[in-house]
Amino acid sequence: MLTINPKYIIDDKGEKTAAVLTMKEYDFLIKCLEDLEDILEMDLIVESATDFRSYQEIRLDLQKERRL
């Protein structure tokens, strides 16, 4: 796990308006977001799937069809 240490840009009122990250931190966060997106998409697929077959079933069918 990478520690994120943003530097902040502050306006005249002392309020944070932006954050600056190193490229390593930015790349790490982008990778985490992409991984999370993949996980959420897979969760949706699993939740909406209506028919799953076990590995053994698929393997047996492939053997019967002489494709394995």
PDB file of N, H, CA, C and O in Angstrom:
ATOM      1  N   MET A   1       0.846  -1.179   0.000  1.00  0.00           N
ATOM      2  CA  MET A   1       0.000   0.000   0.000  1.00  0.00           C
ATOM      3  C   MET A   1       0.887   1.236   0.000  1.00  0.00           C
ATOM      4  O   MET A   1       1.806   1.348   0.811  1.00  0.00           O
ATOM      5  N   LEU A   2       0.618   2.136  -0.887  1.00  0.00           N
ATOM      6  H   LEU A   2      -0.129   2.045  -1.546  1.00  0.00           H
ATOM      7  CA  LEU A   2       1.379   3.371  -1.005  1.00  0.00           C
ATOM      8  C   LEU A   2       0.749   4.439  -0.123  1.00  0.00           C
ATOM      9  O   LEU A   2      -0.473   4.583  -0.087  1.00  0.00           O
ATOM     10  N   THR A   3       1.576   5.175   0.579  1.00  0.00           N
ATOM     11  H   THR A   3       2.569   5.058   0.550  1.00  0.00           H
ATOM     12  CA  THR A   3       1.081   6.289   1.380  1.00  0.00           C
ATOM     13  C   THR A   3       0.923   7.501   0.473  1.00  0.00           C
ATOM     14  O   THR A   3       1.850   7.865  -0.252  1.00  0.00           O
ATOM     15  N   ILE A   4      -0.233   8.116   0.513  1.00  0.00           N
ATOM     16  H   ILE A   4      -0.985   7.821   1.101  1.00  0.00           H
ATOM     17  CA  ILE A   4      -0.521   9.284  -0.312  1.00  0.00           C
ATOM     18  C   ILE A   4      -0.290  10.542   0.536  1.00  0.00           C
ATOM     19  O   ILE A   4      -0.871  10.695   1.611  1.00  0.00           O
ATOM     20  N   ASN A   5       0.558  11.426   0.039  1.00  0.00           N
ATOM     21  H   ASN A   5       1.030  11.301  -0.834  1.00  0.00           H
ATOM     22  CA  ASN A   5       0.871  12.672   0.746  1.00  0.00           C
ATOM     23  C   ASN A   5       0.616  13.859  -0.176  1.00  0.00           C
ATOM     24  O   ASN A   5       1.557  14.413  -0.744  1.00  0.00           O
ATOM     25  N   PRO A   6      -0.643  14.255  -0.331  1.00  0.00           N
ATOM     26  CA  PRO A   6      -0.928  15.363  -1.251  1.00  0.00           C
ATOM     27  C   PRO A   6      -0.412  16.692  -0.700  1.00  0.00           C
ATOM     28  O   PRO A   6      -0.333  16.910   0.509  1.00  0.00           O
ATOM     29  N   LYS A   7      -0.072  17.553  -1.628  1.00  0.00           N
ATOM     30  H   LYS A   7      -0.137  17.376  -2.610  1.00  0.00           H
ATOM     31  CA  LYS A   7       0.248  18.948  -1.299  1.00  0.00           C
ATOM     32  C   LYS A   7      -0.966  19.745  -1.746  1.00  0.00           C
ATOM     33  O   LYS A   7      -1.526  19.484  -2.810  1.00  0.00           O
ATOM     34  N   TYR A   8      -1.371  20.709  -0.942  1.00  0.00           N
ATOM     35  H   TYR A   8      -0.915  20.921  -0.078  1.00  0.00           H
ATOM     36  CA  TYR A   8      -2.599  21.431  -1.239  1.00  0.00           C
ATOM     37  C   TYR A   8      -2.318  22.828  -1.769  1.00  0.00           C
ATOM     38  O   TYR A   8      -1.367  23.492  -1.356  1.00  0.00           O
ATOM     39  N   ILE A   9      -3.166  23.257  -2.692  1.00  0.00           N
ATOM     40  H   ILE A   9      -3.938  22.718  -3.028  1.00  0.00           H
ATOM     41  CA  ILE A   9      -3.167  24.629  -3.166  1.00  0.00           C
ATOM     42  C   ILE A   9      -4.291  25.339  -2.415  1.00  0.00           C
ATOM     43  O   ILE A   9      -5.431  24.876  -2.380  1.00  0.00           O
ATOM     44  N   ILE A  10      -3.942  26.459  -1.826  1.00  0.00           N
ATOM     45  H   ILE A  10      -3.016  26.836  -1.855  1.00  0.00           H
ATOM     46  CA  ILE A  10      -4.881  27.163  -0.960  1.00  0.00           C
ATOM     47  C   ILE A  10      -5.189  28.537  -1.565  1.00  0.00           C
ATOM     48  O   ILE A  10      -4.299  29.222  -2.067  1.00  0.00           O
ATOM     49  N   ASP A  11      -6.471  28.923  -1.506  1.00  0.00           N
ATOM     50  H   ASP A  11      -7.194  28.367  -1.098  1.00  0.00           H
ATOM     51  CA  ASP A  11      -6.853  30.234  -2.046  1.00  0.00           C
ATOM     52  C   ASP A  11      -6.598  31.345  -1.022  1.00  0.00           C
ATOM     53  O   ASP A  11      -6.057  31.102   0.056  1.00  0.00           O
ATOM     54  N   ASP A  12      -6.993  32.548  -1.376  1.00  0.00           N
ATOM     55  H   ASP A  12      -7.433  32.746  -2.252  1.00  0.00           H
ATOM     56  CA  ASP A  12      -6.775  33.726  -0.517  1.00  0.00           C
ATOM     57  C   ASP A  12      -7.483  33.609   0.830  1.00  0.00           C
ATOM     58  O   ASP A  12      -7.071  34.239   1.805  1.00  0.00           O
ATOM     59  N   LYS A  13      -8.537  32.811   0.889  1.00  0.00           N
ATOM     60  H   LYS A  13      -8.871  32.300   0.097  1.00  0.00           H
ATOM     61  CA  LYS A  13      -9.305  32.640   2.128  1.00  0.00           C
ATOM     62  C   LYS A  13      -8.751  31.509   2.994  1.00  0.00           C
ATOM     63  O   LYS A  13      -9.260  31.244   4.083  1.00  0.00           O
ATOM     64  N   GLY A  14      -7.705  30.846   2.501  1.00  0.00           N
ATOM     65  H   GLY A  14      -7.292  31.060   1.616  1.00  0.00           H
ATOM     66  CA  GLY A  14      -7.110  29.742   3.255  1.00  0.00           C
ATOM     67  C   GLY A  14      -7.806  28.417   3.042  1.00  0.00           C
ATOM     68  O   GLY A  14      -7.546  27.454   3.763  1.00  0.00           O
ATOM     69  N   GLU A  15      -8.700  28.358   2.044  1.00  0.00           N
ATOM     70  H   GLU A  15      -8.911  29.141   1.459  1.00  0.00           H
ATOM     71  CA  GLU A  15      -9.415  27.110   1.754  1.00  0.00           C
ATOM     72  C   GLU A  15      -8.676  26.311   0.693  1.00  0.00           C
ATOM     73  O   GLU A  15      -8.145  26.870  -0.267  1.00  0.00           O
ATOM     74  N   LYS A  16      -8.651  25.012   0.875  1.00  0.00           N
ATOM     75  H   LYS A  16      -9.083  24.558   1.655  1.00  0.00           H
ATOM     76  CA  LYS A  16      -8.009  24.122  -0.090  1.00  0.00           C
ATOM     77  C   LYS A  16      -8.821  24.118  -1.383  1.00  0.00           C
ATOM     78  O   LYS A  16     -10.034  23.910  -1.362  1.00  0.00           O
ATOM     79  N   THR A  17      -8.151  24.347  -2.493  1.00  0.00           N
ATOM     80  H   THR A  17      -7.166  24.516  -2.510  1.00  0.00           H
ATOM     81  CA  THR A  17      -8.843  24.384  -3.784  1.00  0.00           C
ATOM     82  C   THR A  17      -8.387  23.265  -4.718  1.00  0.00           C
ATOM     83  O   THR A  17      -9.082  22.937  -5.679  1.00  0.00           O
ATOM     84  N   ALA A  18      -7.220  22.675  -4.438  1.00  0.00           N
ATOM     85  H   ALA A  18      -6.655  22.941  -3.656  1.00  0.00           H
ATOM     86  CA  ALA A  18      -6.709  21.599  -5.285  1.00  0.00           C
ATOM     87  C   ALA A  18      -5.663  20.810  -4.509  1.00  0.00           C
ATOM     88  O   ALA A  18      -5.145  21.256  -3.485  1.00  0.00           O
ATOM     89  N   ALA A  19      -5.374  19.633  -5.027  1.00  0.00           N
ATOM     90  H   ALA A  19      -5.795  19.271  -5.859  1.00  0.00           H
ATOM     91  CA  ALA A  19      -4.332  18.796  -4.422  1.00  0.00           C
ATOM     92  C   ALA A  19      -3.335  18.412  -5.508  1.00  0.00           C
ATOM     93  O   ALA A  19      -3.709  18.168  -6.655  1.00  0.00           O
ATOM     94  N   VAL A  20      -2.078  18.361  -5.135  1.00  0.00           N
ATOM     95  H   VAL A  20      -1.774  18.559  -4.203  1.00  0.00           H
ATOM     96  CA  VAL A  20      -1.017  17.978  -6.055  1.00  0.00           C
ATOM     97  C   VAL A  20      -0.432  16.657  -5.558  1.00  0.00           C
ATOM     98  O   VAL A  20      -0.077  16.514  -4.388  1.00  0.00           O
ATOM     99  N   LEU A  21      -0.344  15.693  -6.482  1.00  0.00           N
ATOM    100  H   LEU A  21      -0.632  15.809  -7.432  1.00  0.00           H
ATOM    101  CA  LEU A  21       0.211  14.382  -6.155  1.00  0.00           C
ATOM    102  C   LEU A  21       1.456  14.133  -6.991  1.00  0.00           C
ATOM    103  O   LEU A  21       1.629  14.723  -8.058  1.00  0.00           O
ATOM    104  N   THR A  22       2.319  13.255  -6.500  1.00  0.00           N
ATOM    105  H   THR A  22       2.178  12.776  -5.634  1.00  0.00           H
ATOM    106  CA  THR A  22       3.421  12.812  -7.340  1.00  0.00           C
ATOM    107  C   THR A  22       2.838  11.888  -8.405  1.00  0.00           C
ATOM    108  O   THR A  22       1.725  11.385  -8.251  1.00  0.00           O
ATOM    109  N   MET A  23       3.576  11.666  -9.470  1.00  0.00           N
ATOM    110  H   MET A  23       4.480  12.074  -9.596  1.00  0.00           H
ATOM    111  CA  MET A  23       3.098  10.756 -10.526  1.00  0.00           C
ATOM    112  C   MET A  23       2.930   9.346  -9.976  1.00  0.00           C
ATOM    113  O   MET A  23       2.014   8.630 -10.380  1.00  0.00           O
ATOM    114  N   LYS A  24       3.799   8.941  -9.063  1.00  0.00           N
ATOM    115  H   LYS A  24       4.544   9.523  -8.735  1.00  0.00           H
ATOM    116  CA  LYS A  24       3.692   7.604  -8.456  1.00  0.00           C
ATOM    117  C   LYS A  24       2.374   7.483  -7.681  1.00  0.00           C
ATOM    118  O   LYS A  24       1.681   6.471  -7.785  1.00  0.00           O
ATOM    119  N   GLU A  25       2.033   8.513  -6.909  1.00  0.00           N
ATOM    120  H   GLU A  25       2.595   9.335  -6.825  1.00  0.00           H
ATOM    121  CA  GLU A  25       0.772   8.503  -6.164  1.00  0.00           C
ATOM    122  C   GLU A  25      -0.419   8.521  -7.112  1.00  0.00           C
ATOM    123  O   GLU A  25      -1.387   7.784  -6.923  1.00  0.00           O
ATOM    124  N   TYR A  26      -0.340   9.369  -8.135  1.00  0.00           N
ATOM    125  H   TYR A  26       0.446   9.968  -8.289  1.00  0.00           H
ATOM    126  CA  TYR A  26      -1.428   9.466  -9.114  1.00  0.00           C
ATOM    127  C   TYR A  26      -1.634   8.128  -9.825  1.00  0.00           C
ATOM    128  O   TYR A  26      -2.764   7.650  -9.921  1.00  0.00           O
ATOM    129  N   ASP A  27      -0.553   7.518 -10.324  1.00  0.00           N
ATOM    130  H   ASP A  27       0.365   7.906 -10.245  1.00  0.00           H
ATOM    131  CA  ASP A  27      -0.651   6.227 -11.011  1.00  0.00           C
ATOM    132  C   ASP A  27      -1.235   5.153 -10.099  1.00  0.00           C
ATOM    133  O   ASP A  27      -2.040   4.330 -10.534  1.00  0.00           O
ATOM    134  N   PHE A  28      -0.823   5.164  -8.830  1.00  0.00           N
ATOM    135  H   PHE A  28      -0.168   5.833  -8.476  1.00  0.00           H
ATOM    136  CA  PHE A  28      -1.344   4.203  -7.856  1.00  0.00           C
ATOM    137  C   PHE A  28      -2.856   4.377  -7.682  1.00  0.00           C
ATOM    138  O   PHE A  28      -3.599   3.395  -7.693  1.00  0.00           O
ATOM    139  N   LEU A  29      -3.309   5.615  -7.523  1.00  0.00           N
ATOM    140  H   LEU A  29      -2.706   6.412  -7.515  1.00  0.00           H
ATOM    141  CA  LEU A  29      -4.748   5.873  -7.344  1.00  0.00           C
ATOM    142  C   LEU A  29      -5.544   5.485  -8.586  1.00  0.00           C
ATOM    143  O   LEU A  29      -6.637   4.930  -8.468  1.00  0.00           O
ATOM    144  N   ILE A  30      -5.015   5.769  -9.771  1.00  0.00           N
ATOM    145  H   ILE A  30      -4.128   6.220  -9.866  1.00  0.00           H
ATOM    146  CA  ILE A  30      -5.701   5.403 -11.010  1.00  0.00           C
ATOM    147  C   ILE A  30      -5.821   3.888 -11.105  1.00  0.00           C
ATOM    148  O   ILE A  30      -6.879   3.375 -11.470  1.00  0.00           O
ATOM    149  N   LYS A  31      -4.747   3.164 -10.780  1.00  0.00           N
ATOM    150  H   LYS A  31      -3.887   3.581 -10.484  1.00  0.00           H
ATOM    151  CA  LYS A  31      -4.790   1.700 -10.813  1.00  0.00           C
ATOM    152  C   LYS A  31      -5.823   1.170  -9.820  1.00  0.00           C
ATOM    153  O   LYS A  31      -6.572   0.246 -10.138  1.00  0.00           O
ATOM    154  N   CYS A  32      -5.867   1.746  -8.627  1.00  0.00           N
ATOM    155  H   CYS A  32      -5.259   2.496  -8.368  1.00  0.00           H
ATOM    156  CA  CYS A  32      -6.862   1.322  -7.624  1.00  0.00           C
ATOM    157  C   CYS A  32      -8.279   1.560  -8.133  1.00  0.00           C
ATOM    158  O   CYS A  32      -9.150   0.709  -7.953  1.00  0.00           O
ATOM    159  N   LEU A  33      -8.516   2.692  -8.759  1.00  0.00           N
ATOM    160  H   LEU A  33      -7.808   3.383  -8.905  1.00  0.00           H
ATOM    161  CA  LEU A  33      -9.850   2.995  -9.295  1.00  0.00           C
ATOM    162  C   LEU A  33     -10.227   2.036 -10.423  1.00  0.00           C
ATOM    163  O   LEU A  33     -11.371   1.588 -10.507  1.00  0.00           O
ATOM    164  N   GLU A  34      -9.263   1.722 -11.290  1.00  0.00           N
ATOM    165  H   GLU A  34      -8.333   2.086 -11.222  1.00  0.00           H
ATOM    166  CA  GLU A  34      -9.541   0.771 -12.374  1.00  0.00           C
ATOM    167  C   GLU A  34      -9.845  -0.615 -11.817  1.00  0.00           C
ATOM    168  O   GLU A  34     -10.749  -1.296 -12.298  1.00  0.00           O
ATOM    169  N   ASP A  35      -9.085  -1.034 -10.796  1.00  0.00           N
ATOM    170  H   ASP A  35      -8.350  -0.480 -10.405  1.00  0.00           H
ATOM    171  CA  ASP A  35      -9.337  -2.326 -10.156  1.00  0.00           C
ATOM    172  C   ASP A  35     -10.718  -2.348  -9.512  1.00  0.00           C
ATOM    173  O   ASP A  35     -11.452  -3.329  -9.633  1.00  0.00           O
ATOM    174  N   LEU A  36     -11.063  -1.271  -8.834  1.00  0.00           N
ATOM    175  H   LEU A  36     -10.467  -0.474  -8.736  1.00  0.00           H
ATOM    176  CA  LEU A  36     -12.378  -1.183  -8.194  1.00  0.00           C
ATOM    177  C   LEU A  36     -13.493  -1.238  -9.234  1.00  0.00           C
ATOM    178  O   LEU A  36     -14.508  -1.902  -9.026  1.00  0.00           O
ATOM    179  N   GLU A  37     -13.304  -0.548 -10.341  1.00  0.00           N
ATOM    180  H   GLU A  37     -12.479  -0.009 -10.510  1.00  0.00           H
ATOM    181  CA  GLU A  37     -14.295  -0.571 -11.425  1.00  0.00           C
ATOM    182  C   GLU A  37     -14.479  -1.998 -11.947  1.00  0.00           C
ATOM    183  O   GLU A  37     -15.607  -2.431 -12.183  1.00  0.00           O
ATOM    184  N   ASP A  38     -13.381  -2.723 -12.125  1.00  0.00           N
ATOM    185  H   ASP A  38     -12.465  -2.370 -11.933  1.00  0.00           H
ATOM    186  CA  ASP A  38     -13.458  -4.118 -12.576  1.00  0.00           C
ATOM    187  C   ASP A  38     -14.201  -4.991 -11.568  1.00  0.00           C
ATOM    188  O   ASP A  38     -15.021  -5.827 -11.948  1.00  0.00           O
ATOM    189  N   ILE A  39     -13.914  -4.796 -10.294  1.00  0.00           N
ATOM    190  H   ILE A  39     -13.248  -4.117  -9.985  1.00  0.00           H
ATOM    191  CA  ILE A  39     -14.566  -5.580  -9.236  1.00  0.00           C
ATOM    192  C   ILE A  39     -16.071  -5.303  -9.213  1.00  0.00           C
ATOM    193  O   ILE A  39     -16.878  -6.227  -9.116  1.00  0.00           O
ATOM    194  N   LEU A  40     -16.436  -4.029  -9.303  1.00  0.00           N
ATOM    195  H   LEU A  40     -15.780  -3.279  -9.383  1.00  0.00           H
ATOM    196  CA  LEU A  40     -17.861  -3.678  -9.287  1.00  0.00           C
ATOM    197  C   LEU A  40     -18.582  -4.234 -10.510  1.00  0.00           C
ATOM    198  O   LEU A  40     -19.721  -4.692 -10.412  1.00  0.00           O
ATOM    199  N   GLU A  41     -17.915  -4.192 -11.658  1.00  0.00           N
ATOM    200  H   GLU A  41     -16.991  -3.820 -11.737  1.00  0.00           H
ATOM    201  CA  GLU A  41     -18.514  -4.753 -12.873  1.00  0.00           C
ATOM    202  C   GLU A  41     -18.706  -6.259 -12.736  1.00  0.00           C
ATOM    203  O   GLU A  41     -19.736  -6.796 -13.144  1.00  0.00           O
ATOM    204  N   MET A  42     -17.720  -6.938 -12.166  1.00  0.00           N
ATOM    205  H   MET A  42     -16.883  -6.502 -11.835  1.00  0.00           H
ATOM    206  CA  MET A  42     -17.831  -8.379 -11.969  1.00  0.00           C
ATOM    207  C   MET A  42     -18.952  -8.702 -10.981  1.00  0.00           C
ATOM    208  O   MET A  42     -19.699  -9.659 -11.183  1.00  0.00           O
ATOM    209  N   ASP A  43     -19.071  -7.919  -9.928  1.00  0.00           N
ATOM    210  H   ASP A  43     -18.464  -7.142  -9.764  1.00  0.00           H
ATOM    211  CA  ASP A  43     -20.164  -8.117  -8.969  1.00  0.00           C
ATOM    212  C   ASP A  43     -21.521  -8.002  -9.659  1.00  0.00           C
ATOM    213  O   ASP A  43     -22.417  -8.807  -9.404  1.00  0.00           O
ATOM    214  N   LEU A  44     -21.675  -7.009 -10.529  1.00  0.00           N
ATOM    215  H   LEU A  44     -20.947  -6.356 -10.736  1.00  0.00           H
ATOM    216  CA  LEU A  44     -22.936  -6.842 -11.267  1.00  0.00           C
ATOM    217  C   LEU A  44     -23.218  -8.047 -12.150  1.00  0.00           C
ATOM    218  O   LEU A  44     -24.349  -8.529 -12.217  1.00  0.00           O
ATOM    219  N   ILE A  45     -22.189  -8.527 -12.822  1.00  0.00           N
ATOM    220  H   ILE A  45     -21.270  -8.136 -12.767  1.00  0.00           H
ATOM    221  CA  ILE A  45     -22.352  -9.690 -13.703  1.00  0.00           C
ATOM    222  C   ILE A  45     -22.781 -10.903 -12.901  1.00  0.00           C
ATOM    223  O   ILE A  45     -23.693 -11.626 -13.302  1.00  0.00           O
ATOM    224  N   VAL A  46     -22.133 -11.127 -11.778  1.00  0.00           N
ATOM    225  H   VAL A  46     -21.392 -10.540 -11.453  1.00  0.00           H
ATOM    226  CA  VAL A  46     -22.471 -12.289 -10.940  1.00  0.00           C
ATOM    227  C   VAL A  46     -23.887 -12.165 -10.402  1.00  0.00           C
ATOM    228  O   VAL A  46     -24.629 -13.147 -10.382  1.00  0.00           O
ATOM    229  N   GLU A  47     -24.271 -10.972  -9.966  1.00  0.00           N
ATOM    230  H   GLU A  47     -23.669 -10.174  -9.982  1.00  0.00           H
ATOM    231  CA  GLU A  47     -25.620 -10.767  -9.425  1.00  0.00           C
ATOM    232  C   GLU A  47     -26.699 -10.969 -10.479  1.00  0.00           C
ATOM    233  O   GLU A  47     -27.786 -11.452 -10.165  1.00  0.00           O
ATOM    234  N   SER A  48     -26.413 -10.606 -11.719  1.00  0.00           N
ATOM    235  H   SER A  48     -25.529 -10.213 -11.974  1.00  0.00           H
ATOM    236  CA  SER A  48     -27.436 -10.690 -12.755  1.00  0.00           C
ATOM    237  C   SER A  48     -27.403 -12.008 -13.525  1.00  0.00           C
ATOM    238  O   SER A  48     -28.303 -12.294 -14.315  1.00  0.00           O
ATOM    239  N   ALA A  49     -26.380 -12.796 -13.294  1.00  0.00           N
ATOM    240  H   ALA A  49     -25.649 -12.564 -12.652  1.00  0.00           H
ATOM    241  CA  ALA A  49     -26.278 -14.075 -14.007  1.00  0.00           C
ATOM    242  C   ALA A  49     -27.379 -15.020 -13.541  1.00  0.00           C
ATOM    243  O   ALA A  49     -27.705 -15.088 -12.356  1.00  0.00           O
ATOM    244  N   THR A  50     -27.933 -15.736 -14.487  1.00  0.00           N
ATOM    245  H   THR A  50     -27.668 -15.681 -15.450  1.00  0.00           H
ATOM    246  CA  THR A  50     -29.017 -16.658 -14.143  1.00  0.00           C
ATOM    247  C   THR A  50     -28.612 -18.119 -14.256  1.00  0.00           C
ATOM    248  O   THR A  50     -29.281 -18.994 -13.706  1.00  0.00           O
ATOM    249  N   ASP A  51     -27.530 -18.387 -14.960  1.00  0.00           N
ATOM    250  H   ASP A  51     -26.987 -17.676 -15.407  1.00  0.00           H
ATOM    251  CA  ASP A  51     -27.165 -19.784 -15.178  1.00  0.00           C
ATOM    252  C   ASP A  51     -25.648 -19.945 -15.191  1.00  0.00           C
ATOM    253  O   ASP A  51     -24.973 -19.541 -16.137  1.00  0.00           O
ATOM    254  N   PHE A  52     -25.135 -20.539 -14.133  1.00  0.00           N
ATOM    255  H   PHE A  52     -25.684 -20.868 -13.364  1.00  0.00           H
ATOM    256  CA  PHE A  52     -23.721 -20.860 -14.071  1.00  0.00           C
ATOM    257  C   PHE A  52     -23.551 -22.361 -14.125  1.00  0.00           C
ATOM    258  O   PHE A  52     -24.369 -23.119 -13.604  1.00  0.00           O
ATOM    259  N   ARG A  53     -22.472 -22.773 -14.767  1.00  0.00           N
ATOM    260  H   ARG A  53     -21.809 -22.157 -15.191  1.00  0.00           H
ATOM    261  CA  ARG A  53     -22.132 -24.202 -14.807  1.00  0.00           C
ATOM    262  C   ARG A  53     -20.811 -24.395 -14.100  1.00  0.00           C
ATOM    263  O   ARG A  53     -19.931 -23.536 -14.162  1.00  0.00           O
ATOM    264  N   SER A  54     -20.675 -25.507 -13.438  1.00  0.00           N
ATOM    265  H   SER A  54     -21.390 -26.204 -13.388  1.00  0.00           H
ATOM    266  CA  SER A  54     -19.436 -25.779 -12.731  1.00  0.00           C
ATOM    267  C   SER A  54     -18.327 -26.099 -13.726  1.00  0.00           C
ATOM    268  O   SER A  54     -18.582 -26.465 -14.873  1.00  0.00           O
ATOM    269  N   TYR A  55     -17.113 -25.955 -13.266  1.00  0.00           N
ATOM    270  H   TYR A  55     -16.906 -25.658 -12.334  1.00  0.00           H
ATOM    271  CA  TYR A  55     -15.947 -26.272 -14.089  1.00  0.00           C
ATOM    272  C   TYR A  55     -16.005 -27.730 -14.535  1.00  0.00           C
ATOM    273  O   TYR A  55     -15.712 -28.042 -15.689  1.00  0.00           O
ATOM    274  N   GLN A  56     -16.381 -28.616 -13.625  1.00  0.00           N
ATOM    275  H   GLN A  56     -16.619 -28.363 -12.688  1.00  0.00           H
ATOM    276  CA  GLN A  56     -16.450 -30.044 -13.949  1.00  0.00           C
ATOM    277  C   GLN A  56     -17.447 -30.309 -15.075  1.00  0.00           C
ATOM    278  O   GLN A  56     -17.186 -31.123 -15.960  1.00  0.00           O
ATOM    279  N   GLU A  57     -18.579 -29.629 -15.041  1.00  0.00           N
ATOM    280  H   GLU A  57     -18.791 -28.968 -14.321  1.00  0.00           H
ATOM    281  CA  GLU A  57     -19.595 -29.774 -16.097  1.00  0.00           C
ATOM    282  C   GLU A  57     -19.049 -29.349 -17.453  1.00  0.00           C
ATOM    283  O   GLU A  57     -19.200 -30.055 -18.450  1.00  0.00           O
ATOM    284  N   ILE A  58     -18.426 -28.207 -17.469  1.00  0.00           N
ATOM    285  H   ILE A  58     -18.304 -27.634 -16.659  1.00  0.00           H
ATOM    286  CA  ILE A  58     -17.878 -27.675 -18.719  1.00  0.00           C
ATOM    287  C   ILE A  58     -16.782 -28.593 -19.237  1.00  0.00           C
ATOM    288  O   ILE A  58     -16.729 -28.885 -20.431  1.00  0.00           O
ATOM    289  N   ARG A  59     -15.916 -29.045 -18.357  1.00  0.00           N
ATOM    290  H   ARG A  59     -15.959 -28.808 -17.387  1.00  0.00           H
ATOM    291  CA  ARG A  59     -14.824 -29.940 -18.743  1.00  0.00           C
ATOM    292  C   ARG A  59     -15.373 -31.239 -19.331  1.00  0.00           C
ATOM    293  O   ARG A  59     -14.864 -31.725 -20.341  1.00  0.00           O
ATOM    294  N   LEU A  60     -16.394 -31.796 -18.714  1.00  0.00           N
ATOM    295  H   LEU A  60     -16.807 -31.401 -17.894  1.00  0.00           H
ATOM    296  CA  LEU A  60     -17.008 -33.032 -19.199  1.00  0.00           C
ATOM    297  C   LEU A  60     -17.603 -32.832 -20.589  1.00  0.00           C
ATOM    298  O   LEU A  60     -17.433 -33.679 -21.466  1.00  0.00           O
ATOM    299  N   ASP A  61     -18.300 -31.714 -20.791  1.00  0.00           N
ATOM    300  H   ASP A  61     -18.437 -31.026 -20.079  1.00  0.00           H
ATOM    301  CA  ASP A  61     -18.871 -31.416 -22.109  1.00  0.00           C
ATOM    302  C   ASP A  61     -17.782 -31.278 -23.164  1.00  0.00           C
ATOM    303  O   ASP A  61     -17.932 -31.785 -24.276  1.00  0.00           O
ATOM    304  N   LEU A  62     -16.712 -30.611 -22.837  1.00  0.00           N
ATOM    305  H   LEU A  62     -16.590 -30.200 -21.934  1.00  0.00           H
ATOM    306  CA  LEU A  62     -15.608 -30.445 -23.784  1.00  0.00           C
ATOM    307  C   LEU A  62     -14.950 -31.783 -24.113  1.00  0.00           C
ATOM    308  O   LEU A  62     -14.545 -32.027 -25.249  1.00  0.00           O
ATOM    309  N   GLN A  63     -14.852 -32.630 -23.118  1.00  0.00           N
ATOM    310  H   GLN A  63     -15.181 -32.431 -22.195  1.00  0.00           H
ATOM    311  CA  GLN A  63     -14.282 -33.961 -23.365  1.00  0.00           C
ATOM    312  C   GLN A  63     -15.198 -34.772 -24.282  1.00  0.00           C
ATOM    313  O   GLN A  63     -14.719 -35.460 -25.184  1.00  0.00           O
ATOM    314  N   LYS A  64     -16.505 -34.697 -24.059  1.00  0.00           N
ATOM    315  H   LYS A  64     -16.895 -34.138 -23.326  1.00  0.00           H
ATOM    316  CA  LYS A  64     -17.453 -35.409 -24.908  1.00  0.00           C
ATOM    317  C   LYS A  64     -17.368 -34.925 -26.352  1.00  0.00           C
ATOM    318  O   LYS A  64     -17.515 -35.715 -27.284  1.00  0.00           O
ATOM    319  N   GLU A  65     -17.133 -33.639 -26.534  1.00  0.00           N
ATOM    320  H   GLU A  65     -17.014 -32.997 -25.776  1.00  0.00           H
ATOM    321  CA  GLU A  65     -17.024 -33.062 -27.870  1.00  0.00           C
ATOM    322  C   GLU A  65     -15.608 -33.195 -28.436  1.00  0.00           C
ATOM    323  O   GLU A  65     -15.321 -32.701 -29.527  1.00  0.00           O
ATOM    324  N   ARG A  66     -14.746 -33.850 -27.703  1.00  0.00           N
ATOM    325  H   ARG A  66     -14.980 -34.250 -26.817  1.00  0.00           H
ATOM    326  CA  ARG A  66     -13.343 -34.062 -28.080  1.00  0.00           C
ATOM    327  C   ARG A  66     -12.625 -32.738 -28.365  1.00  0.00           C
ATOM    328  O   ARG A  66     -11.797 -32.638 -29.270  1.00  0.00           O
ATOM    329  N   ARG A  67     -12.965 -31.750 -27.579  1.00  0.00           N
ATOM    330  H   ARG A  67     -13.638 -31.831 -26.844  1.00  0.00           H
ATOM    331  CA  ARG A  67     -12.308 -30.452 -27.711  1.00  0.00           C
ATOM    332  C   ARG A  67     -11.310 -30.237 -26.580  1.00  0.00           C
ATOM    333  O   ARG A  67     -10.663 -29.192 -26.493  1.00  0.00           O
ATOM    334  N   LEU A  68     -11.195 -31.242 -25.715  1.00  0.00           N
ATOM    335  H   LEU A  68     -11.720 -32.090 -25.785  1.00  0.00           H
ATOM    336  CA  LEU A  68     -10.254 -31.125 -24.593  1.00  0.00           C
ATOM    337  C   LEU A  68      -9.532 -32.428 -24.406  1.00  0.00           C
ATOM    338  O   LEU A  68      -8.692 -32.546 -23.513  1.00  0.00           O
TER     339      LEU A  68
END
